Amino acid sequence: MSVHSGILYWIWLQQSLGYGSNKLPKILSKVKSIEDFYHSGLSFWISLSIFTKGEIFRLSKNLDESKSIYEKCCSLGYKVISYESEKFPDILRKISDPPCVLYVNGSLSVLSTKCISIVGSREATIYGTSMANEIAKDLSKLGITIVSGCAFGIDSAAHNGAIDSKGKTIGVMACGMDYPYLVKNLALRERISNFGALISEYPPGYQIQKFNFPVRNRIISGLSSGTLVIEAGKRSGAVITANIAAEQGRDVYVVPVRFESYLSEGVNSLIEDGAKVITCANDIVNESFKFSIEKTNKKEASRNKKVEIPQEFKEILDKMGNEKIHINDLKILTGLPIYKLSVVLSKMELKNLVIQLPGKFYKSNVEKF
């Protein structure tokens, strides 16, 4: 066990702080290593004034539990990587509350690839699952890894889309990877581990609990350059994931949903908060994975070439004028419902016809037509 003693300190820290803690960056600013932190003792921990009594109690434990967890991982064939490991995804390391360790069943290299997360309702419609599957396939063909939560509905469609196109996918669990949650999806979990990786910050045997899901969701969004929501209720886990993504500074995308469906409620609320409406994988690629030379050339071409603008867009540009305008004012001028206006503005933004400014303001990006 001595060879792996370094990882034991990280497991100990994660078990002590709990899951979803934002205290790791504060700890690292005070010590040279987690091993030094372990040996610094009670007086030092108390002096930092950041720990609860429960955390202090758990910090005072020895490494026996960590050894047991590590040995269980070895017996199951799981890999364990810490925050300081070169295999730990750098994009996840940069969030405010990164996990101390990740338990991995599958490829480690897939964790450092370009990722997009796709999430949505477990009670998805045929339209929703088709869109998730199609977009995941197309993104995978471009070398982008699909991240999701291994659940039924949109999650399963996205994972399967990536796998069917021989792409890579990452499933993020809200429990120990060996815990028999959603037994009907066990076959999918195995496929994910064979075509990418199944990961969790929860150790083997950790049971599912309701509050695990929002904690887990920060990892789904944290691994990804952007999060796509396809069909979601207003208070759904998918909307929580999208909001976390926005807080992490990531792009948030939605696929338009029929307005009368309850699965449109979460999507429309995200649109009102500034999510970008997309209809295909290429819309995401153009936003989240910009190629600077190509983008510059496109912008230059748009300045020097007269663009053919659809009548629907012309009418909105005419209402906008040359000054920035708030979406609510534009709604009054156009007479369009906010969700329809947001969809049209998102399409115009993708075509470089308008620019979205902070505070839900928009400005025309074309000369008078």
GUTOR-301118 format. One record per residue: residue number from 1; y, z, x of N, C-alpha, C in turn. Coordinates in steps of 0.05 Angstrom, whole numbers, plus 5000, padded with zeros to 4 digits. Example, Ala and Ser with C-alpha at 12.3 -4.5 7.8 and 13.67 -1.06 7.14 Angstrom:
- 1_4886_5156_5264_4910_5156_5246_4934_5156_5264
- 2_4955_5142_5257_4979_5143_5273_5001_5157_5258
This chain:
- 1_4976_5000_5016_5000_5000_5000_5025_5000_5017
- 2_5023_5007_5042_5047_5009_5058_5062_4982_5062
- 3_5046_4960_5062_5058_4934_5065_5077_4928_5042
- 4_5071_4939_5019_5086_4933_4995_5104_4956_4986
- 5_5108_4975_5004_5123_4999_4997_5151_4993_4987
- 6_5163_4971_4998_5190_4964_4989_5192_4959_4959
- 7_5173_4945_4948_5174_4939_4920_5170_4964_4903
- 8_5156_4984_4914_5151_5008_4899_5177_5023_4892
- 9_5196_5022_4911_5222_5035_4906_5237_5021_4883
- 10_5234_4995_4882_5248_4980_4861_5235_4985_4834
- 11_5208_4987_4833_5195_4993_4808_5203_5021_4799
- 12_5204_5040_4818_5212_5067_4812_5241_5068_4800
- 13_5259_5052_4811_5286_5051_4801_5287_5040_4773
- 14_5272_5019_4768_5273_5007_4741_5261_5027_4721
- 15_5240_5041_4728_5228_5060_4710_5247_5084_4706
- 16_5263_5090_4725_5282_5112_4723_5307_5105_4706
- 17_5317_5081_4710_5342_5073_4696_5336_5063_4668
- 18_5311_5054_4663_5305_5042_4638_5311_5012_4639
- 19_5309_4999_4616_5311_4970_4615_5338_4962_4603
- 20_5351_4943_4617_5378_4934_4608_5401_4950_4620
- 21_5395_4967_4639_5416_4984_4651_5436_4967_4667
- 22_5461_4975_4667_5481_4961_4682_5489_4976_4707
- 23_5472_4995_4716_5479_5013_4738_5470_5004_4765
- 24_5453_4983_4766_5444_4974_4792_5467_4965_4810
- 25_5486_4948_4801_5507_4940_4819_5523_4964_4830
- 26_5527_4985_4813_5541_5009_4823_5525_5023_4844
- 27_5499_5024_4841_5482_5037_4861_5483_5022_4887
- 28_5481_4996_4886_5480_4979_4910_5507_4981_4925
- 29_5528_4987_4911_5554_4990_4925_5556_5016_4941
- 30_5538_5034_4936_5539_5060_4949_5518_5065_4971
- 31_5497_5048_4972_5476_5053_4991_5468_5027_5005
- 32_5455_5030_5028_5446_5007_5044_5421_4994_5032
- 33_5404_5011_5020_5379_5001_5009_5369_5020_4987
- 34_5351_5010_4970_5340_5026_4949_5322_5048_4961
- 35_5310_5042_4983_5294_5063_4997_5312_5086_5005
- 36_5335_5080_5016_5355_5101_5024_5364_5116_4999
- 37_5367_5102_4977_5376_5115_4952_5354_5134_4943
- 38_5329_5126_4945_5307_5144_4937_5307_5170_4953
- 39_5312_5167_4979_5310_5191_4997_5337_5206_4997
- 40_5358_5196_4985_5384_5210_4986_5383_5236_4970
- 41_5367_5238_4950_5363_5263_4936_5381_5270_4914
- 42_5375_5292_4901_5388_5301_4876_5418_5305_4879
- 43_5427_5318_4900_5456_5323_4903_5472_5297_4904
- 44_5461_5278_4918_5475_5252_4920_5476_5238_4893
- 45_5454_5238_4879_5452_5224_4853_5472_5237_4834
- 46_5474_5263_4833_5492_5277_4815_5521_5270_4823
- 47_5526_5268_4849_5554_5264_4859_5565_5237_4850
- 48_5547_5218_4844_5556_5191_4835_5568_5192_4807
- 49_5560_5212_4791_5571_5216_4764_5567_5192_4746
- 50_5544_5179_4749_5539_5156_4731_5512_5158_4716
- 51_5497_5179_4722_5471_5181_4710_5469_5202_4688
- 52_5453_5197_4668_5448_5217_4647_5428_5237_4658
- 53_5424_5259_4643_5405_5279_4651_5377_5268_4651
- 54_5371_5251_4632_5345_5238_4631_5340_5220_4655
- 55_5360_5206_4663_5358_5188_4687_5354_5205_4712
- 56_5369_5227_4714_5366_5244_4737_5337_5255_4739
- 57_5327_5263_4716_5299_5273_4715_5279_5252_4724
- 58_5283_5228_4715_5264_5207_4723_5267_5199_4752
- 59_5292_5200_4762_5297_5194_4790_5283_5214_4808
- 60_5279_5238_4798_5267_5259_4814_5237_5257_4817
- 61_5225_5237_4803_5196_5233_4805_5189_5219_4831
- 62_5163_5222_4839_5154_5208_4863_5145_5179_4857
- 63_5132_5166_4875_5125_5138_4872_5098_5134_4859
- 64_5085_5155_4850_5058_5152_4839_5057_5132_4816
- 65_5076_5134_4797_5076_5115_4775_5080_5087_4784
- 66_5098_5083_4804_5103_5056_4815_5078_5045_4828
- 67_5063_5061_4842_5038_5052_4854_5018_5044_4833
- 68_5017_5059_4812_4998_5053_4790_5005_5026_4777
- 69_5031_5022_4772_5041_4997_4760_5035_4973_4779
- 70_5040_4977_4804_5036_4955_4824_5006_4948_4825
- 71_4989_4968_4826_4960_4963_4828_4950_4949_4803
- 72_4961_4956_4779_4953_4943_4754_4961_4913_4756
- 73_4985_4908_4766_4994_4880_4769_4975_4864_4787
- 74_4968_4877_4809_4949_4863_4828_4923_4857_4814
- 75_4913_4875_4798_4887_4871_4785_4889_4849_4764
- 76_4912_4846_4752_4916_4825_4731_4925_4798_4743
- 77_4931_4798_4769_4940_4773_4782_4970_4768_4778
- 78_4985_4788_4770_5014_4785_4767_5028_4789_4793
- 79_5050_4774_4797_5068_4778_4820_5090_4796_4811
- 80_5101_4811_4831_5124_4829_4826_5146_4822_4845
- 81_5169_4815_4835_5192_4809_4853_5215_4827_4847
- 82_5229_4836_4867_5252_4853_4863_5278_4838_4864
- 83_5299_4851_4856_5326_4840_4857_5334_4829_4884
- 84_5324_4842_4905_5331_4834_4933_5314_4812_4944
- 85_5292_4804_4929_5274_4784_4939_5287_4756_4939
- 86_5281_4740_4958_5291_4713_4959_5280_4696_4936
- 87_5259_4705_4924_5247_4691_4901_5260_4698_4874
- 88_5277_4719_4875_5290_4728_4850_5312_4707_4844
- 89_5313_4697_4819_5333_4676_4813_5362_4685_4817
- 90_5376_4670_4833_5404_4678_4840_5422_4679_4815
- 91_5418_4661_4796_5435_4660_4772_5431_4686_4755
- 92_5407_4697_4756_5401_4722_4741_5412_4746_4756
- 93_5413_4744_4782_5423_4766_4799_5453_4770_4794
- 94_5467_4750_4784_5496_4752_4780_5505_4764_4754
- 95_5486_4769_4735_5495_4781_4710_5501_4811_4714
- 96_5515_4823_4696_5525_4850_4699_5503_4871_4698
- 97_5481_4864_4685_5459_4883_4681_5432_4870_4689
- 98_5429_4862_4714_5404_4849_4722_5380_4868_4723
- 99_5356_4858_4718_5333_4876_4721_5328_4882_4750
- 100_5316_4905_4755_5309_4913_4783_5285_4897_4793
- 101_5266_4893_4775_5242_4877_4782_5235_4859_4759
- 102_5220_4838_4765_5208_4820_4746_5178_4818_4751
- 103_5163_4820_4730_5134_4816_4732_5129_4787_4724
- 104_5114_4773_4740_5111_4744_4736_5082_4736_4736
- 105_5075_4720_4715_5048_4707_4714_5053_4677_4714
- 106_5049_4666_4738_5054_4637_4741_5069_4631_4766
- 107_5085_4610_4765_5100_4601_4788_5125_4617_4794
- 108_5130_4624_4819_5155_4637_4826_5177_4617_4830
- 109_5170_4593_4841_5190_4573_4847_5205_4563_4822
- 110_5191_4564_4799_5204_4554_4774_5228_4571_4766
- 111_5228_4596_4776_5250_4614_4768_5277_4606_4780
- 112_5276_4590_4801_5301_4582_4814_5308_4553_4808
- 113_5296_4541_4787_5304_4514_4779_5327_4515_4759
- 114_5338_4492_4753_5359_4490_4733_5347_4494_4705
- 115_5358_4512_4690_5346_4520_4664_5366_4518_4641
- 116_5355_4512_4618_5369_4514_4592_5351_4530_4574
- 117_5362_4549_4559_5346_4564_4540_5350_4553_4512
- 118_5328_4552_4497_5328_4542_4470_5316_4564_4452
- 119_5332_4573_4433_5324_4595_4416_5331_4589_4387
- 120_5318_4603_4368_5324_4599_4340_5305_4614_4323
- 121_5304_4607_4297_5289_4622_4278_5259_4619_4281
- 122_5244_4641_4275_5215_4639_4273_5207_4625_4248
- 123_5224_4624_4228_5218_4611_4202_5232_4584_4202
- 124_5230_4570_4223_5244_4544_4226_5233_4523_4207
- 125_5250_4504_4200_5242_4482_4184_5229_4460_4201
- 126_5218_4440_4188_5206_4418_4203_5228_4404_4219
- 127_5252_4401_4207_5274_4390_4222_5280_4406_4247
- 128_5282_4432_4244_5289_4449_4267_5268_4448_4289
- 129_5243_4450_4282_5222_4449_4303_5221_4421_4316
- 130_5226_4400_4300_5227_4373_4312_5249_4370_4332
- 131_5273_4380_4325_5296_4379_4343_5290_4395_4369
- 132_5279_4419_4366_5274_4436_4389_5253_4422_4407
- 133_5233_4411_4396_5212_4397_4411_5223_4372_4425
- 134_5238_4356_4411_5249_4331_4422_5269_4337_4444
- 135_5287_4356_4440_5308_4362_4460_5294_4374_4485
- 136_5275_4392_4481_5260_4404_4503_5246_4382_4519
- 137_5233_4363_4506_5220_4341_4520_5239_4325_4537
- 138_5262_4318_4525_5281_4301_4539_5294_4316_4563
- 139_5300_4342_4559_5311_4357_4581_5290_4360_4604
- 140_5265_4364_4596_5244_4367_4616_5240_4342_4633
- 141_5243_4319_4620_5240_4294_4634_5262_4290_4655
- 142_5284_4305_4651_5306_4303_4670_5304_4325_4692
- 143_5281_4340_4691_5277_4360_4712_5288_4387_4705
- 144_5296_4392_4680_5308_4417_4672_5286_4435_4659
- 145_5285_4460_4667_5265_4479_4657_5275_4491_4631
- 146_5256_4493_4612_5262_4505_4586_5255_4534_4585
- 147_5274_4551_4577_5269_4580_4575_5270_4588_4546
- 148_5251_4605_4538_5251_4615_4510_5235_4641_4509
- 149_5230_4651_4485_5219_4678_4482_5191_4680_4471
- 150_5176_4658_4472_5147_4658_4465_5140_4664_4436
- 151_5160_4664_4418_5155_4671_4390_5148_4646_4375
- 152_5142_4649_4349_5136_4626_4331_5162_4611_4326
- 153_5159_4588_4313_5182_4572_4305_5195_4557_4327
- 154_5221_4560_4330_5237_4545_4350_5227_4551_4378
- 155_5221_4576_4385_5211_4582_4412_5187_4566_4419
- 156_5167_4567_4402_5141_4553_4407_5146_4523_4409
- 157_5163_4512_4392_5168_4483_4393_5181_4475_4419
- 158_5199_4492_4429_5213_4486_4454_5194_4488_4478
- 159_5178_4509_4479_5158_4512_4501_5139_4488_4500
- 160_5128_4482_4477_5109_4460_4475_5121_4433_4482
- 161_5146_4429_4474_5159_4404_4481_5161_4400_4511
- 162_5167_4422_4526_5168_4420_4555_5141_4414_4567
- 163_5121_4428_4556_5094_4425_4567_5083_4398_4561
- 164_5087_4388_4537_5077_4362_4529_5089_4339_4545
- 165_5113_4343_4556_5125_4323_4572_5120_4328_4602
- 166_5101_4346_4607_5093_4353_4635_5117_4365_4650
- 167_5134_4379_4635_5157_4393_4648_5150_4422_4653
- 168_5171_4438_4659_5167_4466_4666_5180_4483_4644
- 169_5169_4506_4640_5180_4525_4620_5175_4553_4628
- 170_5193_4571_4620_5192_4600_4626_5192_4615_4599
- 171_5173_4632_4595_5172_4649_4572_5179_4678_4580
- 172_5199_4689_4566_5208_4716_4573_5198_4735_4551
- 173_5182_4754_4560_5169_4773_4541_5186_4798_4536
- 174_5184_4809_4512_5198_4834_4506_5179_4858_4507
- 175_5157_4854_4522_5137_4875_4525_5121_4869_4550
- 176_5101_4885_4557_5084_4879_4580_5069_4853_4574
- 177_5065_4836_4595_5054_4810_4591_5025_4811_4581
- 178_5012_4833_4585_4984_4836_4576_4982_4849_4548
- 179_5005_4856_4537_5004_4870_4511_4999_4849_4489
- 180_4980_4855_4471_4972_4835_4450_4992_4831_4428
- 181_5016_4822_4434_5036_4817_4414_5035_4788_4406
- 182_5038_4782_4380_5036_4755_4369_5010_4742_4380
- 183_4987_4754_4372_4961_4745_4382_4956_4716_4377
- 184_4967_4704_4355_4963_4676_4350_4977_4658_4370
- 185_4995_4670_4386_5009_4654_4406_4998_4659_4434
- 186_4975_4672_4437_4963_4678_4463_4957_4652_4478
- 187_4948_4632_4464_4942_4606_4477_4967_4594_4488
- 188_4989_4596_4474_5015_4585_4484_5023_4600_4509
- 189_5020_4627_4509_5027_4642_4533_5012_4632_4557
- 190_4986_4626_4553_4970_4616_4575_4980_4589_4585
- 191_4987_4572_4566_4998_4546_4574_5024_4549_4589
- 192_5041_4568_4581_5067_4572_4594_5062_4581_4623
- 193_5043_4599_4627_5038_4609_4654_5026_4587_4672
- 194_5013_4567_4659_5001_4545_4675_5022_4523_4681
- 195_5042_4521_4664_5063_4500_4667_5090_4512_4675
- 196_5090_4536_4685_5115_4548_4692_5110_4577_4698
- 197_5122_4595_4682_5118_4624_4686_5123_4640_4661
- 198_5107_4660_4658_5111_4681_4638_5122_4704_4653
- 199_5145_4715_4643_5157_4737_4658_5166_4760_4639
- 200_5169_4784_4651_5178_4807_4636_5189_4827_4656
- 201_5209_4843_4647_5218_4866_4663_5202_4891_4655
- 202_5186_4888_4634_5169_4910_4625_5142_4909_4639
- 203_5132_4932_4649_5107_4932_4664_5083_4927_4646
- 204_5060_4921_4657_5035_4917_4642_5030_4941_4623
- 205_5022_4935_4599_5015_4955_4580_5038_4965_4563
- 206_5063_4957_4570_5086_4966_4555_5087_4954_4527
- 207_5087_4971_4507_5086_4962_4479_5112_4950_4469
- 208_5109_4934_4449_5132_4921_4436_5147_4942_4419
- 209_5173_4942_4421_5190_4959_4405_5215_4942_4397
- 210_5225_4948_4373_5246_4932_4361_5270_4928_4380
- 211_5278_4950_4394_5302_4948_4411_5297_4934_4437
- 212_5272_4926_4442_5266_4911_4467_5278_4883_4466
- 213_5280_4872_4441_5287_4844_4439_5316_4838_4449
- 214_5336_4852_4439_5363_4846_4449_5366_4852_4479
- 215_5350_4871_4489_5351_4876_4518_5338_4853_4533
- 216_5316_4843_4522_5303_4820_4535_5320_4795_4534
- 217_5335_4792_4513_5351_4767_4509_5371_4761_4531
- 218_5381_4782_4544_5400_4778_4566_5387_4763_4589
- 219_5361_4766_4592_5346_4751_4613_5342_4722_4605
- 220_5336_4717_4580_5334_4689_4570_5360_4674_4576
- 221_5382_4685_4568_5408_4672_4573_5416_4673_4602
- 222_5409_4695_4615_5417_4699_4643_5404_4680_4662
- 223_5381_4670_4656_5366_4650_4673_5378_4622_4670
- 224_5394_4618_4649_5401_4591_4641_5431_4584_4644
- 225_5436_4559_4650_5464_4549_4651_5476_4548_4623
- 226_5459_4545_4603_5469_4544_4576_5447_4552_4556
- 227_5455_4560_4532_5436_4568_4511_5440_4551_4487
- 228_5419_4539_4477_5420_4523_4453_5407_4538_4429
- 229_5422_4540_4407_5411_4553_4383_5405_4531_4362
- 230_5381_4532_4352_5372_4513_4331_5362_4529_4307
- 231_5378_4530_4286_5371_4545_4262_5370_4575_4267
- 232_5388_4590_4254_5389_4619_4259_5404_4633_4236
- 233_5394_4655_4227_5408_4672_4208_5432_4685_4222
- 234_5450_4696_4206_5475_4706_4217_5471_4729_4236
- 235_5451_4747_4231_5446_4770_4248_5420_4767_4264
- 236_5413_4743_4270_5387_4738_4283_5388_4743_4313
- 237_5364_4745_4325_5363_4749_4354_5374_4725_4369
- 238_5372_4701_4357_5382_4677_4370_5412_4679_4372
- 239_5426_4689_4352_5455_4692_4353_5462_4713_4374
- 240_5446_4735_4375_5451_4755_4395_5449_4743_4423
- 241_5428_4727_4427_5424_4713_4453_5448_4696_4460
- 242_5458_4681_4440_5481_4663_4445_5506_4679_4452
- 243_5510_4701_4438_5534_4718_4444_5532_4730_4472
- 244_5508_4738_4480_5504_4748_4507_5510_4726_4527
- 245_5500_4702_4521_5505_4679_4539_5535_4675_4543
- 246_5550_4676_4521_5579_4672_4523_5592_4694_4540
- 247_5582_4719_4537_5593_4741_4553_5586_4737_4582
- 248_5564_4724_4588_5556_4719_4615_5570_4694_4627
- 249_5586_4682_4611_5601_4658_4621_5585_4632_4620
- 250_5564_4632_4603_5547_4609_4601_5556_4592_4577
- 251_5547_4566_4577_5553_4549_4555_5535_4556_4531
- 252_5546_4553_4507_5531_4557_4482_5532_4532_4466
- 253_5508_4523_4457_5506_4498_4441_5492_4504_4415
- 254_5497_4488_4395_5483_4489_4370_5476_4461_4360
- 255_5455_4460_4344_5448_4435_4330_5458_4439_4302
- 256_5472_4420_4290_5482_4422_4262_5459_4427_4243
- 257_5464_4444_4223_5444_4451_4203_5456_4446_4175
- 258_5439_4439_4156_5449_4435_4128_5465_4460_4119
- 259_5488_4456_4109_5506_4479_4103_5494_4498_4082
- 260_5478_4488_4063_5468_4505_4042_5445_4522_4051
- 261_5434_4517_4074_5411_4532_4084_5420_4559_4096
- 262_5405_4580_4091_5413_4606_4103_5410_4605_4134
- 263_5394_4586_4143_5391_4583_4172_5416_4570_4185
- 264_5435_4562_4168_5460_4551_4178_5480_4574_4184
- 265_5476_4597_4173_5496_4619_4175_5502_4626_4204
- 266_5481_4631_4219_5485_4638_4247_5497_4615_4263
- 267_5487_4591_4257_5497_4568_4272_5527_4563_4266
- 268_5535_4565_4241_5563_4561_4234_5581_4583_4245
- 269_5571_4607_4246_5587_4629_4258_5591_4624_4288
- 270_5571_4612_4301_5574_4606_4329_5594_4583_4334
- 271_5593_4563_4315_5612_4541_4317_5641_4551_4314
- 272_5645_4570_4296_5671_4581_4292_5681_4597_4317
- 273_5661_4607_4332_5668_4622_4357_5670_4604_4381
- 274_5667_4578_4377_5672_4559_4399_5647_4546_4410
- 275_5623_4550_4398_5599_4537_4408_5602_4507_4406
- 276_5589_4492_4424_5591_4463_4424_5569_4451_4408
- 277_5575_4433_4390_5555_4420_4374_5543_4397_4389
- 278_5517_4396_4389_5503_4374_4403_5482_4362_4385
- 279_5474_4338_4391_5454_4324_4375_5431_4314_4392
- 280_5434_4315_4418_5412_4305_4436_5414_4319_4463
- 281_5393_4315_4479_5392_4328_4505_5415_4319_4524
- 282_5423_4294_4521_5443_4283_4539_5470_4297_4535
- 283_5476_4307_4511_5500_4322_4506_5501_4347_4524
- 284_5477_4360_4526_5476_4385_4542_5478_4378_4572
- 285_5464_4357_4580_5465_4349_4609_5493_4343_4618
- 286_5508_4329_4601_5536_4322_4608_5554_4347_4611
- 287_5548_4368_4596_5564_4392_4596_5555_4412_4618
- 288_5530_4419_4618_5520_4441_4635_5513_4432_4664
- 289_5506_4406_4667_5498_4396_4693_5515_4373_4701
- 290_5540_4378_4707_5559_4357_4712_5555_4346_4740
- 291_5555_4320_4743_5555_4307_4769_5584_4299_4774
- 292_5597_4312_4794_5626_4309_4797_5635_4280_4801
- 293_5620_4265_4817_5629_4237_4823_5627_4221_4797
- 294_5605_4224_4783_5602_4208_4758_5623_4216_4738
- 295_5628_4242_4735_5648_4251_4716_5676_4241_4723
- 296_5682_4243_4749_5708_4233_4758_5712_4204_4751
- 297_5691_4188_4757_5692_4159_4751_5696_4154_4721
- 298_5682_4170_4705_5684_4166_4676_5712_4173_4666
- 299_5724_4194_4677_5751_4202_4670_5771_4181_4678
- 300_5767_4170_4702_5785_4149_4712_5783_4124_4695
- 301_5759_4118_4688_5755_4094_4671_5768_4098_4644
- 302_5766_4122_4633_5777_4127_4607_5808_4125_4607
- 303_5820_4129_4630_5849_4127_4632_5858_4098_4633
- 304_5841_4081_4646_5848_4053_4651_5837_4034_4630
- 305_5820_4044_4612_5807_4026_4593_5814_4035_4565
- 306_5821_4016_4548_5827_4024_4520_5801_4030_4506
- 307_5799_4055_4495_5775_4064_4483_5775_4057_4453
- 308_5752_4048_4443_5749_4042_4415_5743_4068_4400
- 309_5762_4077_4384_5760_4103_4371_5752_4100_4342
- 310_5730_4113_4333_5722_4111_4305_5744_4121_4286
- 311_5745_4110_4263_5767_4116_4244_5767_4146_4237
- 312_5744_4158_4235_5742_4187_4229_5757_4204_4250
- 313_5754_4195_4276_5767_4210_4297_5797_4203_4298
- 314_5804_4178_4291_5833_4170_4291_5849_4188_4272
- 315_5837_4193_4248_5851_4208_4228_5857_4237_4238
- 316_5838_4248_4252_5842_4275_4263_5863_4275_4286
- 317_5861_4255_4303_5880_4253_4325_5908_4249_4315
- 318_5911_4234_4293_5937_4229_4281_5949_4256_4271
- 319_5932_4273_4259_5941_4299_4249_5948_4318_4272
- 320_5934_4315_4295_5939_4333_4317_5966_4328_4331
- 321_5974_4303_4332_5998_4297_4347_5995_4300_4377
- 322_6016_4306_4391_6015_4308_4420_6015_4337_4430
- 323_6018_4356_4412_6019_4384_4420_5992_4398_4414
- 324_5987_4420_4427_5963_4435_4421_5965_4446_4392
- 325_5942_4448_4379_5942_4457_4352_5917_4475_4347
- 326_5921_4496_4332_5899_4515_4326_5880_4502_4305
- 327_5854_4508_4308_5835_4496_4290_5840_4503_4261
- 328_5851_4527_4255_5857_4534_4227_5880_4517_4216
- 329_5900_4511_4233_5921_4493_4224_5911_4465_4219
- 330_5893_4456_4237_5882_4430_4234_5864_4428_4209
- 331_5851_4449_4203_5835_4451_4178_5853_4445_4154
- 332_5876_4458_4153_5895_4454_4131_5905_4425_4129
- 333_5911_4414_4152_5922_4387_4153_5901_4366_4145
- 334_5876_4370_4153_5855_4350_4148_5841_4355_4121
- 335_5842_4380_4111_5828_4386_4087_5798_4389_4090
- 336_5788_4390_4116_5760_4392_4121_5751_4421_4123
- 337_5727_4428_4114_5717_4455_4117_5714_4461_4147
- 338_5717_4486_4155_5717_4493_4183_5692_4485_4198
- 339_5669_4487_4184_5644_4479_4198_5643_4449_4204
- 340_5652_4433_4184_5652_4404_4188_5672_4396_4209
- 341_5696_4409_4208_5716_4403_4228_5707_4410_4256
- 342_5693_4432_4259_5683_4441_4285_5663_4421_4296
- 343_5646_4410_4278_5626_4390_4287_5640_4365_4297
- 344_5660_4356_4282_5674_4331_4290_5689_4336_4316
- 345_5703_4359_4319_5718_4365_4344_5699_4366_4368
- 346_5675_4377_4363_5656_4379_4385_5647_4351_4394
- 347_5643_4333_4375_5636_4306_4382_5659_4292_4396
- 348_5683_4297_4388_5706_4285_4401_5710_4296_4429
- 349_5703_4322_4433_5705_4334_4459_5685_4321_4478
- 350_5661_4316_4468_5640_4303_4484_5648_4275_4493
- 351_5664_4262_4476_5674_4235_4482_5700_4235_4498
- 352_5709_4259_4505_5733_4263_4521_5758_4255_4506
- 353_5757_4256_4480_5780_4249_4463_5799_4273_4459
- 354_5788_4297_4459_5804_4321_4456_5795_4341_4477
- 355_5813_4360_4481_5807_4382_4500_5808_4408_4485
- 356_5788_4425_4488_5789_4451_4475_5802_4471_4494
- 357_5822_4485_4484_5837_4505_4499_5829_4533_4490
- 358_5835_4553_4506_5829_4581_4498_5841_4588_4471
- 359_5827_4605_4456_5838_4614_4430_5834_4595_4407
- 360_5814_4576_4410_5808_4557_4389_5831_4537_4384
- 361_5846_4531_4405_5867_4510_4404_5855_4484_4415
- 362_5865_4462_4404_5856_4436_4413_5880_4418_4420
- 363_5875_4399_4437_5897_4380_4445_5885_4352_4449
- 364_5900_4332_4439_5891_4305_4443_5890_4298_4472
- 365_5870_4282_4480_5867_4273_4508_5868_4243_4510
- 366_5881_4230_4491_5883_4201_4491_5912_4193_4486
- 367_5920_4169_4496_5946_4159_4490_5947_4150_4461
- 368_5971_4148_4450_5974_4140_4421_5961_4113_4417
- 369_5943_4112_4397_5928_4087_4391_5942_4070_4371
